[in-house]
Amino acid sequence: MSSTAKAEMLCAERENVIQGLERGYAEIPIARGLAANGVLIEVFTSPAGTFTIVMTQPGGPSCLLIVGDHWNGLVTKVTGNPI
């Protein structure tokens, strides 16, 4: 990408964003969290390794923050005594 190219944030209604990621890229949510300011952050991934990080404002639109490929989920190490 040239230095003169500027990325515009793509935003839409949350349901439209979710449907677009699933239909267009087979991406589904794998993680989500709430920021201190109430913004919802979600990570969507596909079996092909594509990923998208989405930000949703409280009562507002959902915006694509980052898109990429070669996603590699990490294995969570369980600590403590087994039940």
HTML snippet that shows the backbone in 3Dmol.js (N, CA, C, O; Angstrom):
<script src="https://3Dmol.org/build/3Dmol-min.js"></script>
<div id="view" style="width:600px;height:400px;position:relative"></div>
<script>
const pdb = `
ATOM      1  N   MET A   1       0.844  -1.172   0.000  1.00  0.00           N
ATOM      2  CA  MET A   1       0.000   0.000   0.000  1.00  0.00           C
ATOM      3  C   MET A   1       0.889   1.235   0.000  1.00  0.00           C
ATOM      4  O   MET A   1       1.856   1.313   0.758  1.00  0.00           O
ATOM      5  N   SER A   2       0.561   2.190  -0.845  1.00  0.00           N
ATOM      6  CA  SER A   2       1.377   3.398  -0.905  1.00  0.00           C
ATOM      7  C   SER A   2       1.119   4.280   0.304  1.00  0.00           C
ATOM      8  O   SER A   2       0.096   4.149   0.976  1.00  0.00           O
ATOM      9  N   SER A   3       2.043   5.167   0.571  1.00  0.00           N
ATOM     10  CA  SER A   3       1.906   6.040   1.732  1.00  0.00           C
ATOM     11  C   SER A   3       0.755   7.021   1.570  1.00  0.00           C
ATOM     12  O   SER A   3       0.282   7.588   2.555  1.00  0.00           O
ATOM     13  N   THR A   4       0.297   7.229   0.329  1.00  0.00           N
ATOM     14  CA  THR A   4      -0.818   8.146   0.111  1.00  0.00           C
ATOM     15  C   THR A   4      -2.166   7.468   0.286  1.00  0.00           C
ATOM     16  O   THR A   4      -3.191   8.142   0.394  1.00  0.00           O
ATOM     17  N   ALA A   5      -2.176   6.150   0.313  1.00  0.00           N
ATOM     18  CA  ALA A   5      -3.440   5.428   0.481  1.00  0.00           C
ATOM     19  C   ALA A   5      -3.860   5.477   1.944  1.00  0.00           C
ATOM     20  O   ALA A   5      -3.066   5.189   2.839  1.00  0.00           O
ATOM     21  N   LYS A   6      -5.097   5.839   2.172  1.00  0.00           N
ATOM     22  CA  LYS A   6      -5.637   5.906   3.526  1.00  0.00           C
ATOM     23  C   LYS A   6      -6.738   4.862   3.652  1.00  0.00           C
ATOM     24  O   LYS A   6      -7.592   4.742   2.774  1.00  0.00           O
ATOM     25  N   ALA A   7      -6.713   4.110   4.745  1.00  0.00           N
ATOM     26  CA  ALA A   7      -7.750   3.116   4.992  1.00  0.00           C
ATOM     27  C   ALA A   7      -8.930   3.806   5.654  1.00  0.00           C
ATOM     28  O   ALA A   7      -8.764   4.554   6.617  1.00  0.00           O
ATOM     29  N   GLU A   8     -10.121   3.550   5.132  1.00  0.00           N
ATOM     30  CA  GLU A   8     -11.329   4.066   5.753  1.00  0.00           C
ATOM     31  C   GLU A   8     -11.952   2.959   6.575  1.00  0.00           C
ATOM     32  O   GLU A   8     -11.988   1.804   6.153  1.00  0.00           O
ATOM     33  N   MET A   9     -12.443   3.317   7.754  1.00  0.00           N
ATOM     34  CA  MET A   9     -13.083   2.333   8.610  1.00  0.00           C
ATOM     35  C   MET A   9     -14.451   2.003   8.022  1.00  0.00           C
ATOM     36  O   MET A   9     -15.241   2.903   7.735  1.00  0.00           O
ATOM     37  N   LEU A  10     -14.728   0.720   7.843  1.00  0.00           N
ATOM     38  CA  LEU A  10     -16.009   0.271   7.321  1.00  0.00           C
ATOM     39  C   LEU A  10     -16.930  -0.035   8.482  1.00  0.00           C
ATOM     40  O   LEU A  10     -16.587  -0.833   9.355  1.00  0.00           O
ATOM     41  N   CYS A  11     -18.111   0.596   8.504  1.00  0.00           N
ATOM     42  CA  CYS A  11     -19.062   0.426   9.596  1.00  0.00           C
ATOM     43  C   CYS A  11     -20.450   0.136   9.042  1.00  0.00           C
ATOM     44  O   CYS A  11     -20.805   0.587   7.953  1.00  0.00           O
ATOM     45  N   ALA A  12     -21.228  -0.623   9.807  1.00  0.00           N
ATOM     46  CA  ALA A  12     -22.606  -0.945   9.438  1.00  0.00           C
ATOM     47  C   ALA A  12     -23.323  -1.452  10.678  1.00  0.00           C
ATOM     48  O   ALA A  12     -22.719  -1.578  11.743  1.00  0.00           O
ATOM     49  N   GLU A  13     -24.608  -1.741  10.542  1.00  0.00           N
ATOM     50  CA  GLU A  13     -25.355  -2.359  11.632  1.00  0.00           C
ATOM     51  C   GLU A  13     -24.687  -3.681  11.994  1.00  0.00           C
ATOM     52  O   GLU A  13     -24.202  -4.390  11.112  1.00  0.00           O
ATOM     53  N   ARG A  14     -24.656  -4.018  13.275  1.00  0.00           N
ATOM     54  CA  ARG A  14     -23.940  -5.202  13.761  1.00  0.00           C
ATOM     55  C   ARG A  14     -24.376  -6.477  13.038  1.00  0.00           C
ATOM     56  O   ARG A  14     -23.533  -7.262  12.605  1.00  0.00           O
ATOM     57  N   GLU A  15     -25.685  -6.686  12.908  1.00  0.00           N
ATOM     58  CA  GLU A  15     -26.169  -7.906  12.246  1.00  0.00           C
ATOM     59  C   GLU A  15     -25.691  -7.986  10.801  1.00  0.00           C
ATOM     60  O   GLU A  15     -25.380  -9.075  10.318  1.00  0.00           O
ATOM     61  N   ASN A  16     -25.628  -6.861  10.106  1.00  0.00           N
ATOM     62  CA  ASN A  16     -25.133  -6.857   8.727  1.00  0.00           C
ATOM     63  C   ASN A  16     -23.652  -7.211   8.669  1.00  0.00           C
ATOM     64  O   ASN A  16     -23.219  -7.931   7.770  1.00  0.00           O
ATOM     65  N   VAL A  17     -22.878  -6.710   9.622  1.00  0.00           N
ATOM     66  CA  VAL A  17     -21.448  -7.026   9.673  1.00  0.00           C
ATOM     67  C   VAL A  17     -21.251  -8.519   9.919  1.00  0.00           C
ATOM     68  O   VAL A  17     -20.471  -9.170   9.224  1.00  0.00           O
ATOM     69  N   ILE A  18     -21.962  -9.057  10.911  1.00  0.00           N
ATOM     70  CA  ILE A  18     -21.835 -10.483  11.241  1.00  0.00           C
ATOM     71  C   ILE A  18     -22.230 -11.351  10.053  1.00  0.00           C
ATOM     72  O   ILE A  18     -21.523 -12.302   9.719  1.00  0.00           O
ATOM     73  N   GLN A  19     -23.350 -11.033   9.414  1.00  0.00           N
ATOM     74  CA  GLN A  19     -23.790 -11.810   8.253  1.00  0.00           C
ATOM     75  C   GLN A  19     -22.790 -11.716   7.111  1.00  0.00           C
ATOM     76  O   GLN A  19     -22.520 -12.710   6.437  1.00  0.00           O
ATOM     77  N   GLY A  20     -22.242 -10.532   6.891  1.00  0.00           N
ATOM     78  CA  GLY A  20     -21.263 -10.360   5.824  1.00  0.00           C
ATOM     79  C   GLY A  20     -19.996 -11.165   6.058  1.00  0.00           C
ATOM     80  O   GLY A  20     -19.451 -11.755   5.125  1.00  0.00           O
ATOM     81  N   LEU A  21     -19.524 -11.194   7.299  1.00  0.00           N
ATOM     82  CA  LEU A  21     -18.320 -11.969   7.612  1.00  0.00           C
ATOM     83  C   LEU A  21     -18.572 -13.461   7.456  1.00  0.00           C
ATOM     84  O   LEU A  21     -17.719 -14.194   6.956  1.00  0.00           O
ATOM     85  N   GLU A  22     -19.750 -13.908   7.888  1.00  0.00           N
ATOM     86  CA  GLU A  22     -20.057 -15.338   7.792  1.00  0.00           C
ATOM     87  C   GLU A  22     -20.292 -15.767   6.345  1.00  0.00           C
ATOM     88  O   GLU A  22     -19.746 -16.777   5.901  1.00  0.00           O
ATOM     89  N   ARG A  23     -21.089 -15.018   5.621  1.00  0.00           N
ATOM     90  CA  ARG A  23     -21.413 -15.389   4.233  1.00  0.00           C
ATOM     91  C   ARG A  23     -20.244 -15.175   3.281  1.00  0.00           C
ATOM     92  O   ARG A  23     -20.004 -15.994   2.395  1.00  0.00           O
ATOM     93  N   GLY A  24     -19.524 -14.085   3.461  1.00  0.00           N
ATOM     94  CA  GLY A  24     -18.450 -13.760   2.533  1.00  0.00           C
ATOM     95  C   GLY A  24     -17.127 -14.438   2.819  1.00  0.00           C
ATOM     96  O   GLY A  24     -16.345 -14.692   1.903  1.00  0.00           O
ATOM     97  N   TYR A  25     -16.864 -14.738   4.106  1.00  0.00           N
ATOM     98  CA  TYR A  25     -15.546 -15.246   4.478  1.00  0.00           C
ATOM     99  C   TYR A  25     -15.584 -16.467   5.390  1.00  0.00           C
ATOM    100  O   TYR A  25     -14.536 -16.968   5.798  1.00  0.00           O
ATOM    101  N   ALA A  26     -16.789 -16.953   5.712  1.00  0.00           N
ATOM    102  CA  ALA A  26     -16.971 -18.092   6.631  1.00  0.00           C
ATOM    103  C   ALA A  26     -16.358 -17.807   7.999  1.00  0.00           C
ATOM    104  O   ALA A  26     -15.895 -18.721   8.681  1.00  0.00           O
ATOM    105  N   GLU A  27     -16.358 -16.530   8.397  1.00  0.00           N
ATOM    106  CA  GLU A  27     -15.808 -16.155   9.696  1.00  0.00           C
ATOM    107  C   GLU A  27     -16.900 -16.149  10.757  1.00  0.00           C
ATOM    108  O   GLU A  27     -18.005 -15.651  10.540  1.00  0.00           O
ATOM    109  N   ILE A  28     -16.560 -16.715  11.905  1.00  0.00           N
ATOM    110  CA  ILE A  28     -17.478 -16.747  13.040  1.00  0.00           C
ATOM    111  C   ILE A  28     -16.759 -16.186  14.265  1.00  0.00           C
ATOM    112  O   ILE A  28     -15.530 -16.210  14.321  1.00  0.00           O
ATOM    113  N   PRO A  29     -17.511 -15.680  15.250  1.00  0.00           N
ATOM    114  CA  PRO A  29     -16.853 -15.116  16.427  1.00  0.00           C
ATOM    115  C   PRO A  29     -16.199 -16.190  17.284  1.00  0.00           C
ATOM    116  O   PRO A  29     -16.790 -17.237  17.546  1.00  0.00           O
ATOM    117  N   ILE A  30     -14.966 -15.918  17.720  1.00  0.00           N
ATOM    118  CA  ILE A  30     -14.263 -16.856  18.608  1.00  0.00           C
ATOM    119  C   ILE A  30     -13.917 -16.232  19.949  1.00  0.00           C
ATOM    120  O   ILE A  30     -13.598 -16.940  20.904  1.00  0.00           O
ATOM    121  N   ALA A  31     -13.979 -14.896  20.024  1.00  0.00           N
ATOM    122  CA  ALA A  31     -13.658 -14.213  21.282  1.00  0.00           C
ATOM    123  C   ALA A  31     -14.335 -12.857  21.281  1.00  0.00           C
ATOM    124  O   ALA A  31     -14.554 -12.249  20.233  1.00  0.00           O
ATOM    125  N   ARG A  32     -14.665 -12.392  22.497  1.00  0.00           N
ATOM    126  CA  ARG A  32     -15.225 -11.041  22.636  1.00  0.00           C
ATOM    127  C   ARG A  32     -14.949 -10.519  24.025  1.00  0.00           C
ATOM    128  O   ARG A  32     -14.773 -11.287  24.971  1.00  0.00           O
ATOM    129  N   GLY A  33     -14.913  -9.210  24.138  1.00  0.00           N
ATOM    130  CA  GLY A  33     -14.710  -8.572  25.433  1.00  0.00           C
ATOM    131  C   GLY A  33     -15.223  -7.149  25.407  1.00  0.00           C
ATOM    132  O   GLY A  33     -15.339  -6.531  24.349  1.00  0.00           O
ATOM    133  N   LEU A  34     -15.530  -6.640  26.591  1.00  0.00           N
ATOM    134  CA  LEU A  34     -16.006  -5.264  26.737  1.00  0.00           C
ATOM    135  C   LEU A  34     -14.869  -4.377  27.224  1.00  0.00           C
ATOM    136  O   LEU A  34     -14.218  -4.678  28.224  1.00  0.00           O
ATOM    137  N   ALA A  35     -14.639  -3.297  26.518  1.00  0.00           N
ATOM    138  CA  ALA A  35     -13.645  -2.314  26.947  1.00  0.00           C
ATOM    139  C   ALA A  35     -14.234  -1.475  28.077  1.00  0.00           C
ATOM    140  O   ALA A  35     -15.448  -1.468  28.284  1.00  0.00           O
ATOM    141  N   ALA A  36     -13.382  -0.777  28.799  1.00  0.00           N
ATOM    142  CA  ALA A  36     -13.821   0.046  29.928  1.00  0.00           C
ATOM    143  C   ALA A  36     -14.837   1.108  29.512  1.00  0.00           C
ATOM    144  O   ALA A  36     -15.667   1.519  30.323  1.00  0.00           O
ATOM    145  N   ASN A  37     -14.782   1.551  28.264  1.00  0.00           N
ATOM    146  CA  ASN A  37     -15.707   2.575  27.779  1.00  0.00           C
ATOM    147  C   ASN A  37     -17.003   1.992  27.213  1.00  0.00           C
ATOM    148  O   ASN A  37     -17.814   2.724  26.647  1.00  0.00           O
ATOM    149  N   GLY A  38     -17.201   0.677  27.361  1.00  0.00           N
ATOM    150  CA  GLY A  38     -18.428   0.037  26.903  1.00  0.00           C
ATOM    151  C   GLY A  38     -18.397  -0.464  25.476  1.00  0.00           C
ATOM    152  O   GLY A  38     -19.390  -1.014  25.001  1.00  0.00           O
ATOM    153  N   VAL A  39     -17.291  -0.291  24.782  1.00  0.00           N
ATOM    154  CA  VAL A  39     -17.161  -0.762  23.406  1.00  0.00           C
ATOM    155  C   VAL A  39     -16.961  -2.276  23.413  1.00  0.00           C
ATOM    156  O   VAL A  39     -16.148  -2.797  24.176  1.00  0.00           O
ATOM    157  N   LEU A  40     -17.707  -2.977  22.560  1.00  0.00           N
ATOM    158  CA  LEU A  40     -17.574  -4.422  22.409  1.00  0.00           C
ATOM    159  C   LEU A  40     -16.523  -4.703  21.341  1.00  0.00           C
ATOM    160  O   LEU A  40     -16.611  -4.180  20.230  1.00  0.00           O
ATOM    161  N   ILE A  41     -15.525  -5.529  21.672  1.00  0.00           N
ATOM    162  CA  ILE A  41     -14.491  -5.949  20.726  1.00  0.00           C
ATOM    163  C   ILE A  41     -14.678  -7.437  20.477  1.00  0.00           C
ATOM    164  O   ILE A  41     -14.773  -8.218  21.424  1.00  0.00           O
ATOM    165  N   GLU A  42     -14.733  -7.840  19.192  1.00  0.00           N
ATOM    166  CA  GLU A  42     -14.914  -9.248  18.835  1.00  0.00           C
ATOM    167  C   GLU A  42     -13.875  -9.663  17.806  1.00  0.00           C
ATOM    168  O   GLU A  42     -13.463  -8.870  16.960  1.00  0.00           O
ATOM    169  N   VAL A  43     -13.460 -10.920  17.896  1.00  0.00           N
ATOM    170  CA  VAL A  43     -12.551 -11.513  16.922  1.00  0.00           C
ATOM    171  C   VAL A  43     -13.319 -12.593  16.177  1.00  0.00           C
ATOM    172  O   VAL A  43     -13.893 -13.492  16.793  1.00  0.00           O
ATOM    173  N   PHE A  44     -13.329 -12.505  14.848  1.00  0.00           N
ATOM    174  CA  PHE A  44     -13.968 -13.486  13.979  1.00  0.00           C
ATOM    175  C   PHE A  44     -12.872 -14.189  13.189  1.00  0.00           C
ATOM    176  O   PHE A  44     -11.942 -13.539  12.713  1.00  0.00           O
ATOM    177  N   THR A  45     -12.968 -15.508  13.044  1.00  0.00           N
ATOM    178  CA  THR A  45     -11.988 -16.250  12.249  1.00  0.00           C
ATOM    179  C   THR A  45     -12.691 -17.271  11.371  1.00  0.00           C
ATOM    180  O   THR A  45     -13.853 -17.612  11.592  1.00  0.00           O
ATOM    181  N   SER A  46     -11.965 -17.751  10.371  1.00  0.00           N
ATOM    182  CA  SER A  46     -12.480 -18.783   9.469  1.00  0.00           C
ATOM    183  C   SER A  46     -11.547 -19.981   9.466  1.00  0.00           C
ATOM    184  O   SER A  46     -10.394 -19.869   9.880  1.00  0.00           O
ATOM    185  N   PRO A  47     -12.034 -21.134   9.001  1.00  0.00           N
ATOM    186  CA  PRO A  47     -11.162 -22.305   8.870  1.00  0.00           C
ATOM    187  C   PRO A  47      -9.987 -22.062   7.917  1.00  0.00           C
ATOM    188  O   PRO A  47      -8.956 -22.725   8.026  1.00  0.00           O
ATOM    189  N   ALA A  48     -10.138 -21.118   6.987  1.00  0.00           N
ATOM    190  CA  ALA A  48      -9.070 -20.809   6.032  1.00  0.00           C
ATOM    191  C   ALA A  48      -7.986 -19.929   6.640  1.00  0.00           C
ATOM    192  O   ALA A  48      -6.954 -19.700   6.009  1.00  0.00           O
ATOM    193  N   GLY A  49      -8.204 -19.427   7.867  1.00  0.00           N
ATOM    194  CA  GLY A  49      -7.198 -18.615   8.535  1.00  0.00           C
ATOM    195  C   GLY A  49      -7.402 -17.115   8.422  1.00  0.00           C
ATOM    196  O   GLY A  49      -6.581 -16.345   8.920  1.00  0.00           O
ATOM    197  N   THR A  50      -8.494 -16.677   7.766  1.00  0.00           N
ATOM    198  CA  THR A  50      -8.758 -15.243   7.733  1.00  0.00           C
ATOM    199  C   THR A  50      -9.299 -14.806   9.083  1.00  0.00           C
ATOM    200  O   THR A  50      -9.880 -15.604   9.817  1.00  0.00           O
ATOM    201  N   PHE A  51      -9.103 -13.523   9.407  1.00  0.00           N
ATOM    202  CA  PHE A  51      -9.648 -13.008  10.664  1.00  0.00           C
ATOM    203  C   PHE A  51     -10.037 -11.547  10.518  1.00  0.00           C
ATOM    204  O   PHE A  51      -9.514 -10.820   9.674  1.00  0.00           O
ATOM    205  N   THR A  52     -10.973 -11.141  11.371  1.00  0.00           N
ATOM    206  CA  THR A  52     -11.438  -9.759  11.418  1.00  0.00           C
ATOM    207  C   THR A  52     -11.649  -9.377  12.874  1.00  0.00           C
ATOM    208  O   THR A  52     -12.210 -10.155  13.646  1.00  0.00           O
ATOM    209  N   ILE A  53     -11.206  -8.192  13.252  1.00  0.00           N
ATOM    210  CA  ILE A  53     -11.483  -7.663  14.584  1.00  0.00           C
ATOM    211  C   ILE A  53     -12.500  -6.540  14.408  1.00  0.00           C
ATOM    212  O   ILE A  53     -12.291  -5.596  13.646  1.00  0.00           O
ATOM    213  N   VAL A  54     -13.613  -6.673  15.141  1.00  0.00           N
ATOM    214  CA  VAL A  54     -14.752  -5.768  15.003  1.00  0.00           C
ATOM    215  C   VAL A  54     -14.959  -5.006  16.305  1.00  0.00           C
ATOM    216  O   VAL A  54     -14.839  -5.570  17.393  1.00  0.00           O
ATOM    217  N   MET A  55     -15.271  -3.715  16.183  1.00  0.00           N
ATOM    218  CA  MET A  55     -15.584  -2.864  17.326  1.00  0.00           C
ATOM    219  C   MET A  55     -17.030  -2.407  17.183  1.00  0.00           C
ATOM    220  O   MET A  55     -17.427  -1.905  16.131  1.00  0.00           O
ATOM    221  N   THR A  56     -17.828  -2.585  18.261  1.00  0.00           N
ATOM    222  CA  THR A  56     -19.212  -2.125  18.251  1.00  0.00           C
ATOM    223  C   THR A  56     -19.416  -1.109  19.366  1.00  0.00           C
ATOM    224  O   THR A  56     -19.185  -1.406  20.538  1.00  0.00           O
ATOM    225  N   GLN A  57     -19.847   0.084  18.992  1.00  0.00           N
ATOM    226  CA  GLN A  57     -20.145   1.133  19.962  1.00  0.00           C
ATOM    227  C   GLN A  57     -21.457   0.813  20.674  1.00  0.00           C
ATOM    228  O   GLN A  57     -22.336   0.200  20.067  1.00  0.00           O
ATOM    229  N   PRO A  58     -21.621   1.205  21.933  1.00  0.00           N
ATOM    230  CA  PRO A  58     -22.899   1.001  22.615  1.00  0.00           C
ATOM    231  C   PRO A  58     -24.019   1.719  21.851  1.00  0.00           C
ATOM    232  O   PRO A  58     -23.986   2.938  21.688  1.00  0.00           O
ATOM    233  N   GLY A  59     -24.996   0.956  21.392  1.00  0.00           N
ATOM    234  CA  GLY A  59     -26.112   1.521  20.650  1.00  0.00           C
ATOM    235  C   GLY A  59     -25.749   2.062  19.285  1.00  0.00           C
ATOM    236  O   GLY A  59     -26.540   2.773  18.666  1.00  0.00           O
ATOM    237  N   GLY A  60     -24.558   1.731  18.810  1.00  0.00           N
ATOM    238  CA  GLY A  60     -24.105   2.303  17.550  1.00  0.00           C
ATOM    239  C   GLY A  60     -23.699   1.254  16.546  1.00  0.00           C
ATOM    240  O   GLY A  60     -24.033   0.078  16.689  1.00  0.00           O
ATOM    241  N   PRO A  61     -22.976   1.682  15.530  1.00  0.00           N
ATOM    242  CA  PRO A  61     -22.583   0.751  14.476  1.00  0.00           C
ATOM    243  C   PRO A  61     -21.429  -0.154  14.897  1.00  0.00           C
ATOM    244  O   PRO A  61     -20.761   0.078  15.904  1.00  0.00           O
ATOM    245  N   SER A  62     -21.222  -1.188  14.094  1.00  0.00           N
ATOM    246  CA  SER A  62     -20.058  -2.066  14.224  1.00  0.00           C
ATOM    247  C   SER A  62     -19.081  -1.690  13.119  1.00  0.00           C
ATOM    248  O   SER A  62     -19.477  -1.474  11.974  1.00  0.00           O
ATOM    249  N   CYS A  63     -17.807  -1.613  13.472  1.00  0.00           N
ATOM    250  CA  CYS A  63     -16.784  -1.197  12.511  1.00  0.00           C
ATOM    251  C   CYS A  63     -15.664  -2.233  12.447  1.00  0.00           C
ATOM    252  O   CYS A  63     -15.263  -2.796  13.466  1.00  0.00           O
ATOM    253  N   LEU A  64     -15.169  -2.473  11.238  1.00  0.00           N
ATOM    254  CA  LEU A  64     -14.039  -3.377  11.051  1.00  0.00           C
ATOM    255  C   LEU A  64     -12.766  -2.620  11.414  1.00  0.00           C
ATOM    256  O   LEU A  64     -12.443  -1.598  10.808  1.00  0.00           O
ATOM    257  N   LEU A  65     -12.049  -3.132  12.409  1.00  0.00           N
ATOM    258  CA  LEU A  65     -10.799  -2.494  12.826  1.00  0.00           C
ATOM    259  C   LEU A  65      -9.610  -3.044  12.058  1.00  0.00           C
ATOM    260  O   LEU A  65      -8.774  -2.291  11.557  1.00  0.00           O
ATOM    261  N   ILE A  66      -9.544  -4.375  11.972  1.00  0.00           N
ATOM    262  CA  ILE A  66      -8.395  -5.043  11.355  1.00  0.00           C
ATOM    263  C   ILE A  66      -8.893  -6.275  10.622  1.00  0.00           C
ATOM    264  O   ILE A  66      -9.754  -6.994  11.128  1.00  0.00           O
ATOM    265  N   VAL A  67      -8.359  -6.524   9.433  1.00  0.00           N
ATOM    266  CA  VAL A  67      -8.621  -7.765   8.709  1.00  0.00           C
ATOM    267  C   VAL A  67      -7.279  -8.363   8.315  1.00  0.00           C
ATOM    268  O   VAL A  67      -6.311  -7.640   8.080  1.00  0.00           O
ATOM    269  N   GLY A  68      -7.230  -9.686   8.244  1.00  0.00           N
ATOM    270  CA  GLY A  68      -5.973 -10.321   7.873  1.00  0.00           C
ATOM    271  C   GLY A  68      -6.142 -11.796   7.601  1.00  0.00           C
ATOM    272  O   GLY A  68      -7.257 -12.312   7.521  1.00  0.00           O
ATOM    273  N   ASP A  69      -5.010 -12.465   7.460  1.00  0.00           N
ATOM    274  CA  ASP A  69      -5.033 -13.913   7.257  1.00  0.00           C
ATOM    275  C   ASP A  69      -3.911 -14.544   8.069  1.00  0.00           C
ATOM    276  O   ASP A  69      -3.168 -13.851   8.764  1.00  0.00           O
ATOM    277  N   HIS A  70      -3.800 -15.829   7.978  1.00  0.00           N
ATOM    278  CA  HIS A  70      -2.819 -16.614   8.737  1.00  0.00           C
ATOM    279  C   HIS A  70      -3.082 -16.570  10.243  1.00  0.00           C
ATOM    280  O   HIS A  70      -2.144 -16.563  11.040  1.00  0.00           O
ATOM    281  N   TRP A  71      -4.392 -16.542  10.640  1.00  0.00           N
ATOM    282  CA  TRP A  71      -4.740 -16.582  12.062  1.00  0.00           C
ATOM    283  C   TRP A  71      -4.283 -17.908  12.640  1.00  0.00           C
ATOM    284  O   TRP A  71      -4.444 -18.954  12.011  1.00  0.00           O
ATOM    285  N   ASN A  72      -3.719 -17.867  13.827  1.00  0.00           N
ATOM    286  CA  ASN A  72      -3.272 -19.074  14.511  1.00  0.00           C
ATOM    287  C   ASN A  72      -3.734 -18.989  15.958  1.00  0.00           C
ATOM    288  O   ASN A  72      -3.144 -18.263  16.759  1.00  0.00           O
ATOM    289  N   GLY A  73      -4.783 -19.724  16.295  1.00  0.00           N
ATOM    290  CA  GLY A  73      -5.284 -19.724  17.665  1.00  0.00           C
ATOM    291  C   GLY A  73      -4.290 -20.398  18.597  1.00  0.00           C
ATOM    292  O   GLY A  73      -3.632 -21.369  18.223  1.00  0.00           O
ATOM    293  N   LEU A  74      -4.190 -19.882  19.798  1.00  0.00           N
ATOM    294  CA  LEU A  74      -3.275 -20.440  20.784  1.00  0.00           C
ATOM    295  C   LEU A  74      -4.015 -21.404  21.695  1.00  0.00           C
ATOM    296  O   LEU A  74      -5.197 -21.213  21.982  1.00  0.00           O
ATOM    297  N   VAL A  75      -3.331 -22.427  22.144  1.00  0.00           N
ATOM    298  CA  VAL A  75      -3.905 -23.395  23.067  1.00  0.00           C
ATOM    299  C   VAL A  75      -3.783 -22.827  24.475  1.00  0.00           C
ATOM    300  O   VAL A  75      -2.711 -22.385  24.889  1.00  0.00           O
ATOM    301  N   THR A  76      -4.900 -22.845  25.207  1.00  0.00           N
ATOM    302  CA  THR A  76      -4.896 -22.345  26.578  1.00  0.00           C
ATOM    303  C   THR A  76      -4.394 -23.423  27.514  1.00  0.00           C
ATOM    304  O   THR A  76      -4.891 -24.550  27.505  1.00  0.00           O
ATOM    305  N   LYS A  77      -3.409 -23.074  28.320  1.00  0.00           N
ATOM    306  CA  LYS A  77      -2.862 -24.019  29.283  1.00  0.00           C
ATOM    307  C   LYS A  77      -3.724 -23.993  30.539  1.00  0.00           C
ATOM    308  O   LYS A  77      -3.938 -22.936  31.132  1.00  0.00           O
ATOM    309  N   VAL A  78      -4.213 -25.152  30.939  1.00  0.00           N
ATOM    310  CA  VAL A  78      -5.037 -25.265  32.136  1.00  0.00           C
ATOM    311  C   VAL A  78      -4.125 -25.425  33.342  1.00  0.00           C
ATOM    312  O   VAL A  78      -3.213 -26.252  33.341  1.00  0.00           O
ATOM    313  N   THR A  79      -4.381 -24.621  34.373  1.00  0.00           N
ATOM    314  CA  THR A  79      -3.585 -24.717  35.592  1.00  0.00           C
ATOM    315  C   THR A  79      -4.474 -25.149  36.744  1.00  0.00           C
ATOM    316  O   THR A  79      -5.699 -25.076  36.654  1.00  0.00           O
ATOM    317  N   GLY A  80      -3.871 -25.587  37.802  1.00  0.00           N
ATOM    318  CA  GLY A  80      -4.632 -26.005  38.976  1.00  0.00           C
ATOM    319  C   GLY A  80      -4.816 -27.511  39.019  1.00  0.00           C
ATOM    320  O   GLY A  80      -4.262 -28.246  38.201  1.00  0.00           O
ATOM    321  N   ASN A  81      -5.594 -27.951  39.974  1.00  0.00           N
ATOM    322  CA  ASN A  81      -5.841 -29.379  40.161  1.00  0.00           C
ATOM    323  C   ASN A  81      -7.007 -29.845  39.305  1.00  0.00           C
ATOM    324  O   ASN A  81      -8.019 -29.152  39.210  1.00  0.00           O
ATOM    325  N   PRO A  82      -6.879 -31.016  38.678  1.00  0.00           N
ATOM    326  CA  PRO A  82      -8.005 -31.545  37.903  1.00  0.00           C
ATOM    327  C   PRO A  82      -9.159 -31.898  38.838  1.00  0.00           C
ATOM    328  O   PRO A  82      -8.951 -32.282  39.989  1.00  0.00           O
ATOM    329  N   ILE A  83     -10.343 -31.763  38.332  1.00  0.00           N
ATOM    330  CA  ILE A  83     -11.537 -32.073  39.139  1.00  0.00           C
ATOM    331  C   ILE A  83     -11.841 -33.547  39.066  1.00  0.00           C
ATOM    332  O   ILE A  83     -12.806 -34.009  39.675  1.00  0.00           O
TER     333      ILE A  83
END
`;
const viewer = $3Dmol.createViewer("view");
viewer.addModel(pdb, "pdb");
viewer.setStyle({}, {cartoon: {color: "spectrum"}});
viewer.zoomTo();
viewer.render();
</script>
